[in-house]
Amino acid sequence: MDKFFLILSYTYTTKLKTKAFIITTIIMIACVTLMGNMSRIMDMFKGNDVKKIAIIDQSHILFQVYALQLKKINKDIEPVQVNSSEKQLQKDVFKGKYDGYLVLSLNEGLPSAIYKAPTLTDTDFSNYLEQALQIVKGGVAAAKLNLSPQQLSLLSDPVSFKQMTLGKNGKTSAQLAEARGLVYVLLFAIYFAVLSYANMVGTEIAKEKATRVMEILISSAAPVQQMFAKIAGIALLGLTQMAVLLGIGYLVLKQNMNTMQGSFFSVFGFGNTSPATILYAIIFFLLGYLLYATLAAFLGSLVSRIEDVQQVMLPMTFLVMIGFFIAMSGLGNPEAGFVTVTSYIPFFTPMIMFMRMGMLDLPIWQGLIGILILVVSILIFALIGAKIYRGGVLMYGKNTYLKNIKKALQLSKSK
């Protein structure tokens, strides 16, 4: 047992001190700090965002009412009525005097417009112009039909449409929206963490084989002991990195609580986070890591060069990606049949079962079944992986990976 903790400690401290880990952590901290202070940074660069648009009113009656509606929609748009020719306006636009110009006219008695600008990339601005024109058109059409303001209001008022769940503990649409945002964020965390840390296990083992350090290690400790020590060591490394990021994130959010209370927390649901959802996220994250780290360990033991690691890890990467994309698609309809079925497939369970438990009011036994499936799968893969690892670490040279697995099992039996 002492050798296990010795290898664990060596793996943890060695990776903790590497430049790659330190630089990656610093970059992540910078990203978290940047995202947390995004509203303040945007305010610093906001400056004067008033859009100035020239309007040629060929109808001679639409400008006042159109400008009024435009200001109601967006106060940062400044409409200016001009009598210049289009040729002159184009020169003014390119000189920066206006952001663009609009030609208002009547087409069969109803308002129409043509908007011209150097670029049409600002779709929000174009939408504001169109919305204002739509309102003006409604008013003109109502006047033609002799509709009173009350009658026009009845036509434009949105319909009353409510959704109610018949389930005893079913989530409302607002609760589902909050849960969807929270699960979305946590799914990304699980996906990137499991993928990066599991790959780190395989890369570390391949690196030791390439430098012949493995030959020294196997003479002092059993290969299986090495395998699980490295998995545990990199797990601790990942938890250390995540703890640092969470700590920085908490401080940044606490500092910006007032500016983010109405946006970040309401959109992603962190204001009403269920403790059960957080608990499931932690459990499925750890089990998902152990499952893929076990796979990565014996896959890494099959290659002799670091350059071959990514190739041999490709099938595992695809499995993680498939599970992630199914979970993402399931956010829109978590009760879909294919989502339910795939949540019980071990490779996909960490993300899809977590998504279902976060989004739906499922009984606890379903979550426990998902956890049990993962635990049993980890034990099975650990037993198989240990046998392949035991022989794989002794193999050098270039072969096909299927042949390598067969050869590793043969070497394992002969030991």
C-alpha positions, 0 to 999 in steps of 0.5 A: 500500500505504501508503494501505491501512495508513493506512486500517487504522490509522485504522479500528483506532485510531478504533474502539479509542477509542470509548466503545461499544468501551471500555464493551463491553470493560469489561462483558465483562471484568466478566462473565469475572471474575464467572464465574471467581469464581462459586464464591467468590461463591456461597460468600459468599452461601451462609450457612446453607442448612439447609432445615427441614421439619416431618413429620406421621407418621400411620403412627407408624412411618415417621419415623425411617427416613425422616429417616435416608434424607433426611439421607443424601441431603442433610445440609442438610435438617433433618426435624422430627417434629411433632404439630401440626394442619395448620392450625397448621403452615401458620401456622408455615410462613408465619411462617418457622419451617419451609420446608414440611411433609410428611404421611407415611402408609401407603397399602395398606401402602406409604409415601406422602406429601403435601408442602405449601409456600408455593411449589413452585419449589425442585424439587431440594428436592422431588426429595430428599423423593421420593428418600428416600420411594422408598428407604423404600418399597423397604425396606417392600416388601422386608419384605412380600416377605420379601426379605433386604437382599442380595436388595434390593440386587441389585434396586436395583443399577444395571446394568453398561453399558459403551460401547467404540469399534471405531475405531482412534483413536475417542474414548471416551464420557468423551473425547466428553463432554469434547470436547462441552463444549469445542466447545460453549464455542468454538462460542459464542465463534465465533458471537458474535465473527463476528456482532458483528465482521462487523456492525461492518464493515457499520456502520462503512461505512454510518456513513461513507457517512451522514456523507459521509466516504466521498466524501473517502476514495474520492478518496484511496484505491481503494474496494476498498483501503478495503474490505479495510483496514476488514476487517483493521482491525476484525479486529485490533480483535476480536483485541485485545478477545479477547486482553484477555479471554483474558488476564483469563480466564487470570489469573482461572482461575489464581487459582481453579485449586484451586476449579475443578479438579474442576468447570469443567475436568472438565465442559468438558474444558479439562484435556485440550484437544487442541492440534489442536482449539484450532488448528482453532478459531483457523483456522475463527474467522478464516476465518469472520470474513473470510467474513462480514466481506466480506459485511458490507462490501458489504452495508453499502455498499448503504445510506445510513443507519445505521438501515438497516444491521440490516435489510440485515444480517438475511440474513447474521445468519440464516445465522450463526444457522442454522449455529450451531443446526445445530452445536449440534444436531450435538453430540448426533450429529455423524455425522448426514447433514445435519450432514456435508452442511451442513459443506461449505456455506461459510456454515456451514463455520466452525462445523459443520466445526469441531464435527465436527473437534472431536467426531469422529476425522476424517482431516486431509484433511476439515478441509483441505477445509473450510479450502479451501472457506472460502478459495475462498469468501472469494476469490469473495465478495471479488471479487464484493463488491469490485465491488459495494462499488466502486459501492455506496459512490457510491450514495445514496438509498433503493431496494430492495436487489436494485436497489441491487446491480444499480445498484452493479455498473453503477456499478462497470463504468462506473468 
